[in-house]
Every structure is written in structure tokens, then in C-alpha cells.
């Protein structure tokens, strides 16, 4: 049996290989200063996604589920005003069940990659997921996680476009039939104005 094929409900289906990108996430923390009364200030940390680092060429593999990430944190710059942290070990994978979301990402005004971040056990802000699936990112946002985004690199855009063309067909828009709101028998109501 071909390794790219599987059996589902007795039917032979094709399992297309999907690109898997190894990516790193560069986060930057600055501070926003808020006045607290006339003489004191409060420094609030503000995190932003400085860069998405795409490492090498994408691998391809049979879609079989998300790989466990082995993450590494490297502090690049640390000053009183700014902290730059590079997180490596993430993968960016495409899944066939995300086809509609990917499609809308590609045809939208901005093609973006989303980084889901949380406060870890030690209260430190850290990324937990990198995805091109807008719906998946919004599900995390509804659970009060922080979503940062960056424009999609060209290499990822081209791979996602090819993946969509091979794995997803947008549903055809169907025109709804207008309902006849009057019975059709008594058309005098529709023809004569009421005085």
C-alpha cells in the first residue's frame, strides 16, 4: 500500500504531504508608563512580535497530528527599557481541516501568521503556538490568551497557497430562492394601494 494513502470508511483516500516549517519567534517587551496620581507612575509591560524566523526549507510529512515542540528560550537583549527574547523549537504545520480558514487568510487583505502567547507557571509571558489558521487563533483569544501577528513570509505564503490548491475546494455560493410571502391566490393585496 502506498504510504500516502489510507483507508477511511472502507474507501481509499489520498493523504497529501504537507509542508512543516521550523520557526522561531522573537518577542520584544517594552513598557507603557501610566500616571498614577500627580507624583507616581506605573510601568506596564507591553509585548510585541518583533520577527518570525523561518529556519531552512520546509520538510514534508504525512498529516498525522501536531508534533510536540521542544522549546528553547534565548535572551538576546536585556536593558531597563527593553527585553528581546528568541523562542525556537516551534513548527508551523498545515492541516486539511483548516482549509476554509487558510483560504480566507489567503484571499483577505492581510496574510498573517499568528502566535498564541500565555503567562507560564512562573508568570512569564511565553509563546505556545504558531499557526496560519485564523479560526484556531481566535479560539485561543476567546479563552483570554494573547494573540500576536506578523505578515506571512513569502516562503510560507507560497507553500500555503500550494497546499490549499491541492487540498481544498471552496464551497460554491448558492443563491437562495425568494420565498413567496403572499399566498399567490389573492394578489389584490399586492396590487392595490390601501387608502
N, C-alpha and C positions, 0 to 999 in steps of 0.2 A: 504494500500500500504506500502511496506517495506520502511523504512526511508533511506536505502542505494540505492534505485532505483529512477530513474527519467524518464521523458518522453521527448524524443528529436525526432522531426520529426515523431511523431506517433509510434516510436519504444521504447521499454522498454530497458533502458541501466542501467548498474550497476555503482553506484558511490562508489568507494572503499574509505575506510577511509585512510587518510594519516597521518603519524606522524608529530606532530608540536612540535619543541623543543623551550624552553625558553632559550635564550642565552644572555650572557653579553660579552662585547668587552673591553679588556684592551689595551689602546693605550699608547705609550711612545713617548715623544718628547725629542730629543736631539738637539744639534747644530753642524753644519758643519761650520768651520771657513775658510773663503776665504780671501786671502791677497788682499787689495785694495791699491795698491801703496807700498812704502817702509815702511811706518810707521803706517798704519791703517789696521784694519781687519773688515770684515763683518760677522756677525753670522747669518746663515740661519737655520731656524727650519727644522728638519727632523723628520717626524712621521713614526712610525713602529707599526705593530700589535704584541703586546707582547704575548697576550693569548686570546683564545676564551673560555669562561667559559660556560659549559653546565650545566644548572640548573635542577637537578632531572631527572625523567623519561619523555619520550615524551608523550604528550596527543595524542589522535586520534580524528579526526573530519571529517565530510563530506567536500569535497573540495568545497568551496563557495567563494573564493576570499581572498585576503590578509587582515589580521587583522590590525587595526590601532595600532601603538605602542605608549605606554606611557613611554617615556624615562626619565631616571634619570642619572645625571652625578655626580660622586663622585671622588674628587681629593684624590689619595692615597699617592703620594709623590710629593713634590714640592721643588726643590732646584734650585740653579742658573744654574746648568748644565742639570737637568733632570726633566721632569714632567710626572707622571703616572696618567692616568685618566681611571676610570672604568665606562662604559656606560651600564646600564641594561634596560630591558624592550623590547628587540628585540625578535622576533620569527623567526625561520628558518623553512620554510614550503616547501613542495614538491608539484608540480603541474603536472598533466598528460601531459600538452602540452610542458613541459620541458624534456620529456622522452629522446629525442635524445641527448640533451646536457648533461643530467645526465649520460647517457650511456657512452658517450665519456669521461666524468670525471672519471668514474669507471674503464674503461679499459686503461686509459692513464698512463703515467709514474708516475705522482704525483696526488694524490687525494686531492683536496684543497677546502676550504671554502673561499669565497670572501666577503670582507667588503668594501662597497662603502662609500666613505667619501667626504664631501664638506665643504667649508667655509660657516658658517651660517650667519645670518643677522648682527651679531656683529663682523664678520671677524674671528670667532673662528673655528678651524678645528674640525669637528664632524662627526661620522658615521651616515649614513641614512638608510642603508640596509645591511642585512646579507643574502647571498644566496649561494646555491651549484650549481647554473646554470651559467656556464661559458659564454654562449651567452648573458645572461642578464647583467653580469658584464662588458663584453666588450662593450655592447651598452652604458653603463654609461661612460666607459672610452673614447669612441668616442665623448661624449659630454663634455670632459675635466674634468670629475670627477676623483678623485684619487681612485685607487683600491689597497687594501692591501689583502694579502692572508696568509693563515696558513694551515698546514697539517690538513686533516679531522680527527677529533677524531673517534676512533674505534666505539663508540656507534652510531654516525651519519652515518658512513660508512655502518654498518650492516643494519640500518633502510632504508637507501637509496637503498642498494642492494636489499632488500626485496621488496621495493616499485617498483623498476624497473622490477623485475621479475614478479610482479603481474599486472603491468600496461603498459608495453612497450615491443614491439617485434621489434627488429631491422629489417630494410628492407633488403631483400635478395639482394646480389650483382648480377647484371645481366651482362653477358658477351655480349659485343657489337659484332655484326656481322661485319666482314670486308666488306667494300664496294669494289666492283669490279671496279677498276679505269680505266680499259680499257674495251671497248665495248664487248669483248668476241668473236666478229666476226673476227677481224683482230688480230690474236695472233702473227703474224710475227714480230710485233714491240717488243713484249716481249721476243721473242726467238733469234732474230738475233742481234749481236752486230753491232753498227754503226762504219764504218771505216772512 
